Amino acid sequence: MPGPQRYSHNQRDTNEEPLLTLAAQLGGCWREAPPLDGWIWVPRLARWMPVEIKRPERERHADQYTPMQQQFLAWCERNHAPHWVWRTEADVIRDLQT
């Protein structure tokens, strides 16, 4: 039956665990949820922020985002809705400590 491919297991980027560990140390509370990797509760902002975690070496690759992620990110841009992409510990620190 043709149609969109569905995967029973979402492949996670290898840098996700250390970045989420750091985020928790900085007070963030993570919830995995599509279309991005998840949402992080940011105490200093008193709000949830959508986050996509990518390996640094995949930056600027044409296929780094799924079509659903591209649609969500485009919606965020059109509506000036903030979202974060984390590749390194510096990204997590920038977003959770400033």
N, C-alpha and C positions, 0 to 999 in steps of 0.2 A: 504494500500500500504506500504510494508516494505521499510525501508531506515533509514537514520539518523533522530533522533528526532530534531525537531526545536521548539524553544520556542519563543513566541512573546515578552516576557519580560525577560530581563537579570536580574537575581537576583543579587543585589549588597550586598557586605559585610557591616555589620552594622558599622564598623569603617571607612568606606570610606569617609563619609561627613566631619568628623573632620580632617582627614588626608589631604583632599583636601583643606579645609579651611586654614590649616596651610601652605600648599604648596603655596597657593595664597599669604598669608602674607609674605612668603619668596621670592616672585617674580616669582613663577612658573605660567605657563599658561596651563591649563588642557584641553585636547580634548579626549573624550571617543571614543575608536576605538578598534575593535577586532584585533588579537585574545586575547590579554591581555585586562586589563580593559581600558587602554588608553595610551596616550603619554603626557609627560610634557615638555614644553619648559623651558630650564634651561639657564637663561641669562648668568651666569658666564662661561658656556661652549659654548654658542651660538649654541645650538643644541637641537633637540628633543630626548627624551629618552623614550623607552617603559617601562611601569610600570604595575605590577600586584599587587593588594591590597588584602591581605588575613588577616583573623582574626588570632591573635597570637596563640590561642588554637588549630588551625588546622595545625600548622606546623608539618611536617613529616607525615601527613596523606596521605595514598596512593592515595586517590581520590581527593586531593585538586586541581588538575589541570585537565582540559578537555583534550581529545586527541589532539585537535587542538592547545591548549596551550603547551602541552608537545612537539609537533612537532616544534612549533616556538622556544621554549626554547632550544631544542636540536640543532636547526639550529644556534641559537645565540652562543651556546657553541662551536660548530664545527668551526664557523667563527670568533670567538673571538669578537662577537658583544655585547656590554654592554646592560644590562637590569637591572631593579631594581624590587625588591619585597618589598613592604611596609607593615609592620604589626603594627608598633607603631609610635608615634610621633618622637622617637629617630631615626628611619629609615629615615623619611622625612628630619629631621635636618641634619643628616649625609650626605645625598645625595645633598641637596640643599645649604648647607652652607659651605661645605669644598672645 
